Amino acid sequence: MESGKAVSVMPGDRMAAGKGCGTARELVNARLYHCTMSPPARLAVETSLSRVDACQWNALAGEQPFVRHEFLSALHDTGCAAPDTGWAPYYLLLRRADRLAGAVPLYLKGHSRGEYVFDYAWADAFERHGLRYYPKLLAAVPFTPVGGPRLLAANADDRLELAHGLVELAQGLKVSSLHVLFPGEDDLAALRQAGCMVREGVQFHWRNAGYASLDAFLAELNHDKRKKIRQDRKKVQAAGVEFRWLSGAQIDAASLAFFYRCYRHTYFAHGNPPYLSAEFFQRLHAALPGALVLVMALRNGEPIAAALNMQGGDILYGRYWGALEFVPGLHFETCYLQSIDYCIQHGLAHFEGGAQGEHKMARGLLPTPTWSAHWIADPRFAAAIEDFLERETEAVDDYMGELEAHTPFRRSYKK
């Protein structure tokens, strides 16, 4: 297949399970189905998002900003998620009468970095047995451990068609595996039906119980947690740090440039180059200004740290952070308490604090299950991984139970 070319799928029957096909036009086994209530639909692979109508794509994406055409295009066009960085776009599209009826942000991946669902042990096992794990097929938002739609469709039938299409595409490409990271519940049901195994994980999210103020929220925490937060806040205040919230058009070029300086500095301080470039954030600000919320930390009027959040519907997503100097308590204040305060003052229902972080419970973020779906081509490895996932799920459920038994709230938390 030529790079950057769409591959249309020709009419045909569904691919038999376990069998592959070798040509580009057989990637999804060229299939056409008919519905009495709607025009015929067909699947195709597209390697350039620029050839997909943005309005039609966004009509399927819903309120979450990370699967919008603008966000994904910014990742691709700036080279952050591109073939040169191991992310080769391979989007699966479902079209009906020249209209986009379904889509999946999909990639051929040459590594497992930037995913936040860890399969390095699986890759090592393949290699030890003389098998190739990469490239693999990955449905995800690059560098974004946020749950939400991955099978973008307006109805369950089209969502299921996409799920089956993903498995058939993996079979046709003869890749080792297919992985769908952080799918929504509707996606998960379709992926199970298509034969995928499900993996459970844990993140920590905050839910707004109708708090009138940040102090009202803190009053609901138990004594020890509340005391520790107030002590930490006093340290930040004693250091002369104040905070400013900027959103939309309030975020100017200078503020965005300062944020990126902090973001880049913090990555390099931990010995790693950043995944995302200054150009990416500039593109994001130009394309989706209303989705950005910037928290600036200032001392004596000079900025010293910043956190860039994104908003979709009634959810605020904590995404990117950096600081130029260390102040005790500054990270949690900037990234979590300021974001929670913003949610309370703006009537937002949820704050998602990103991947991992049991320590976030002490700030009132509660354990929340996350999911991924996996299909493994080799039946021997599929059986071994299925057994592993069963045992891992039991361990995750036990862990969730232990966390819930140590709630930071002074009385039972009501969702």
N, C-alpha and C positions, 0 to 999 in steps of 0.2 A: 504494500500500500504506500502511495506517495505521502510524504509528510505534509500535514496541513490540509489534506483532502477529506471530504466527507465520503463515507462508504454507505451506500444505500443497501437495504436488505431486500432481496427479491422474494417473491412469493414462494412458499414451500411449507412442509410439515415441520412440527417441532422436532428438534434434535433429540435423538435417543440418548438417554442418560448414560454417561460414561464414554460416549464416543465424541471424537473431535472432527474438525474439518480444517483444511490447511490453507484455503485461499481467503483473501480479504473479503470477497463478497459472501463468504460463508461464515463470517465471524459470529453471527448470531443465528446461523442456519436459516437465513433468508425465509422469512415467514410472514404470511398475511392472514389476518383473522377478520371475521365479519361479525358485526353486532346489529341486531335488528333496530336498535335505537340510535345508532350513530354510524358515520361513514367508516370505511375500512381504515385500519391503522397499520403502520409499518415501523419497524425498528431500523435505526441507522447509527453508525459511529461517526462522531465529528471530532477532529483533532484541533480545531480552532474555534474558540468561543466567539470570536468576532463575526463568524458567519451565522450565529444564532441570534434571532431577533430578541433584543433586550426586553421589550414590553411583554412578549409572549412568555419568555423565561420568567420574568418577575411575577407574572400573573400566577405562576405555579409555586413560587418561592414562599409566599406568605410574608409575615412580618419580620422574620429573623433576618438580620442584615448579612450574615455570613454566607448565605447561599444565593444572595442577589447577584445579578449579572455584573454589577459595578464592582463588588468586592472581589469576585473571582477573576474578573478581567484585570483588576489592579495587580493581583498576584502574578498573573501570567505575563502581562505586558511589561512589567518591570523586571522580569526574569527571576523573581523570588521562587515561584513554583513553575518551573519550565524544564524541558528535557536536559538542559545543562546542569541543573541541580538535582536531577534524579526524579523529577515529577513530569512525566510526559502525558499531557492531557489526552484523554481517550473517551470523551463524553458519549454516553448512551442516550439516544433521543428516540422518543415515540411520537410519530407524526400521524395526524389524521386530517385528510383533505387539506394538505399544506399548512396546517396549524399544529403548533407544538402541543401535544397532549401529555407528555411526560418527559422527564430528563433526570439524569444522574451525574453529579460531578465525579468524574472517574479518571483514574490515572494508572499508567503503567509505572510502577515504582522500582527503582534499582537499589533501594535501601529501605530502612525502617525509621529513619530520623524524621522528627517533626510530626509524629503521629499520636503519642501519648497513650497508646494501647500497645503493650510491649510484647513482641513476638520474636525477640532475638534468640531465645532458647530454641524455638521452632526452626529458625534458619540454621542455627548451629547443628541441630540434629539432622537436618537434610544434608548439610555439607559433610558431616561425619559418615553418612551412608552413601556418599558419592553422588548425591542428587542436587540439582540446582533449585534454590528457593527463589532467587531473583532472576528476572523481573516477576513481580506479583501484580495482581489487579487490585486496586484500592479505591473504594468509594468513600470520600472524606472531604472535609474542608482543610486544606493544608495549614499546619501549625495552629490548629484551632480545636482544642478539646471541649467543644460545646455541643450538647445534645440538641437534636432538631431534625428537620426533614432531610433525608438523603435521597429518597425516591420521590422526586417532585412530581406530583400528579393530583388531579382534581377529584379522583374517585378510586375506590378500592380495586376495581377491575384493572385499571391502568397501572396502579401501583403493583399489583401482582404480576402483570405482564412485564414490567420493568425488572422485578425480582427474578423471574424465570429467564429473562433476557440476559441478566448479569451472569448467571450460572452458565448459560449456553455460550456466552462470549468467552468466559474463562476456559471452557472446554475447547472452543474453536481456536483460541490462541495457544492452547497447550501450555498455559502457565501453571505454576505449582499450586496456586491458591487465589481465592477471592476474599477480600476483607471489607466490611462495611462498618465504619467507625462512628459511634455516637448517634445511631439512628433513633428516630422517634418511635413511639409505640405502634403506630399504624404500619410503619416500615418494617418493624421487627416481626409483626404477624405475617406479613407477606414473605419476608425472607425465610422464616421458619417453613412456610408452605413450599417454598422453592428448594428446600433441602439444606439450608444453612444451619450450622451449629451456633448457639448463642453463648456469649461470654459476659459475665457480670463484673462491674467495677463499682467504685465509690467516689463520689465527689461531695463537697460541702457547700450547701446553698442556704441563703437566708430568705425567710418568708415574712412578709409584712402582715402582722396581725391587727392592722388598723391603728398603729401607734401614732399618737399625737405629736411626738417629738423624739429625738434621740434619747433624752433622759427617761422618757416613758418606756422605751425599749430596754434601756439598761436596768431600769427598776424591776424588770421581769427576770433578770438573771439572778442566780443564787449569789449569796453574799460574797463568797471568795472570788468568783469570776468578776462580779461588779467592782469589787475593791481593787483587783489587779488592773482592770481596764482604766479605772479612774487614776490610779497611780501612774500608769504609763502615759495617760493623757497629760497629767501634770508635768511630767518630764519634758514632753514635747512643747508644752506651753512655756515652761521655764527656760527652754532653749531659745525662746523668742520666735517660734515658728507659727505662722498663720497660714490660712488656706483660702484659696479662691477657686470657684467653680466656673468653668467656661464651657459653653455649648454652642453648636451651630456656627453662626457668623461671628460669635464672640471669639472664636479661636482664630487668631491671626497667624500670619506666616512666622513671626518671631516666636510666638508661643509654641507652635508646632516644631520649629527648629530646636527650641530649647528642650522640648520633650524628647526629641530624637537623640539629642546629645546625651541626655540622662540614660535613655534606653540602651544606647550603644555602649556607654561607659560601664553600665552594670553588667552587660553581657561579657565584655572583655575582662572585667574584674573577676569574673568566674572562669576565665580561661577559654571562652568560646566567642566566635564571631556571631553577630546577630543574624537570625534567619531573614529578617525583613529590612528593606532599605529605606532611606529617607524618601526616595522617589515613590515608594509604595504608599507611605503615609500621606504624601502630598496628593497623590492620585485619589486616595480614599477621602481626604478632606474635600477635594474638589467635587467628587462624585456623590458622596453621602454625608454632607455636613450635618444634617439633622440627626444622624445616628451617633455622633461623637460627643462625649462628655469628658472634658479634661480637668483633672484635679491638680492644681498647682500648689506646692508647698513653698512658702517664702520666709526668709529670715531677714529682718531689718529691710524689708522691701525688695530683697533680691531672691530670685527663685533658686531653690537648691534641689528640688525633686519634683517628679510629676508622674501621674498615672492616667493612662488613656483608656476609658471605658467606652463600650458601645451599647446603645439602647435599641431594642426591638420590641414594639408593643409595650407591655407593662413589665418588661424584664430589663434589668441593667446587667451587663456582662463585664466583669473585671478582666481586662485583657493584657495590658502592657504597662510596664513600670520601670522606673530608673531613678537613681539619685547620684548626685555628685559628691556628697559627703555623708558620713554616718552620724545619725542622731538617734539615741535610744528611743524605741517605740515609733519611729517615723514611718517605717514600712507599713505596719498594721494600721496606723492612723490614716495614712494617705490612701492605701489600697482598699481598706475594709470599712473602717468606721466612717470616714468621709463619704464613701459610696452608700453605706446604709443610711446615713443622714440625708443624702441626696434623694434616695428612694422614698424616705418618709415624707420629706418636704414636697416631693413632686407626685406623690400618690402612686408610686410603682409597687407592684406586688411582690417582685422577687429580685434578689441579687445573687448572681452566680460568680463564685470567687475563683474559678479556674480549676486546674488539675491538682490532685493529691491534697495533702494538708490537714491531717488530723488535728493539728494545733489550731485550726480555724474554729473548732468547736468552742474554744474558750471565748471567742468573740460572738457567739450566738449563731454560727452557721451550722446547720444540721446535716448529718449523713444522708445522702440521696443516691439511689442506685443509678448507674449508667450502664450502657449496653454496647456490645458490638456483635457482629454476625460474621461467620467464617465458613468458607467452603474449601475443602482440601481435595485435590485431584487424586492423589495416591491413596487407595483404600486402606493400606496398612497404616500410613500416617494419620489418615482421617480417624481410624478407630482409636489410635493411641491418643490423639488430641481430644477426641470426644471423651475418653476416660479421664484425661487430665482436667478438662473443663467441668466435668461432673464433680470431681473432688475439689477443684478450686471454687466452684459455686457454693459448696457446703461451707468452705472456709470463709468466703466472703459474707455469707449469710450469718455465720456465727460472729464474725467481726462486727457486722452491722448491729446485731443484737447487743453486743458488749457496748458499743458506742451509744446506742439508744438508752441503755441502762444508766449511763453517766451523763444525762442531759445537763446542759449548763443553766437551764431555767429552774426557777425556784418552785415551780409547780408544772404539771403536765402541760406540754406544749400542744396547742390545738391548731391543726392545719386549716 
